[in-house]
Amino acid sequence: MSRITDEELDRLLSAASPARTPLDAKPDAEAIEMLERIMATDPHPHRTRNRVIGAVSGVAAAIAAVVVGASVLVPNVKAEAETPQPLAFSGEATVAGTLDAAQDALASAPGPDAAVRYVRSASWSYNVDVGKKESFVVPQLITLQWEADGSGRVVIVDGEAYDPADAAANAHAEVSSSGHVASDMVMKPGDFGTPVTELAGASEDELTAALTAFGVPAHATAYETVGGITTILDQWTLTNAQESTLLEILSRTDGATALGASTDRLGREVYGLRVLTPGGEGSETVLISQATGRIVGIETTNIIENEIYPAGAVIAYRLFDIGDGLVQ
């Protein structure tokens, strides 16, 4: 994936929303929250007080956050929230077989020549109005580009909101640009804090060091490893060789389950691997492109019923390797 220049990004954004927030404006809460999520170095759960759920590091964090957020909006009122339909997987599969197929695809598919500090991703935020007992999904398209000195830029473009009850009928069109730039945040040197500012090689030692820097312990479970991998992908677009090494590291962990084949919410054919949180309250589904072998998405699911969500509810997703056509 070629890195977009500031001038090209400005052109795209001007076409999408000529009245966007000025570049020198003070960052709003949404931009700060998104930046903090991207910069998260610990894949373990954190509790937050925010009614917007989605694009978080850690399943338990998402589940805890929506429960806390609902109580902040309207105490002692239970929301009756609809949630998007989960992806349907088919076919018999094993973890080893899934990862072998991914490795074969990575070996033959085109990919970036070098890792770049640039990520274009899509995610959705799940908004619950507890008082009205209404909910809606707000997809967002996020473009991050940054430099080794911690400077950079984060742009958030709203997608078209939709009723989550209609998600099944629109499974391949859930992320599309509304043309509204919600936030355009310029970071000065030092603003973007990350423990991994250089990622040149693809050796296991180098990628293990990166995972360790992002909080993944030695002898990690599949869930812990997926958390670290996701944090890397939030900040870097990797080469195929680097993604291959991460999948090799994941293959030696315990706790993953193969789900078979499916189609993601952008219509891409994928394989699925599921990892459970330590307490079993939620899971993350890793989506791997059948065509390229690259990790192209993470879906978060609630497993144990709580005050807001039934068991099995999909509460967040984020998708990687997003093409330029979505920002227009």
Secondary structure, DSSP 8 states (H G I E B T S, - for coil): -----HHHHHHHHHHH-TT---TTS---HHHHHHHHHHT----S------SEE-S-SSHHHHHHHHHHHHHHHSTT-------------BS---HHHHHHHHHHHHHHS---SS-BSEEEEEEEEEEEETTTTEEEEEEEEEEEEE-TTS-EEEEEEEE--B-GGGTGGGTT-S--EEEEEEEEEEE-TTSS--S--------HHHHHHHHHHTT--TT--HHHHHHHHHHHHHH-B--HHHHHHHHHHHHTSS-EEEEEEEE-TTS-EEEEEEEE-TTSSEEEEEEEETTT--EEEEEEEE-S--SS--TT-EEEEEE-S--GGG--
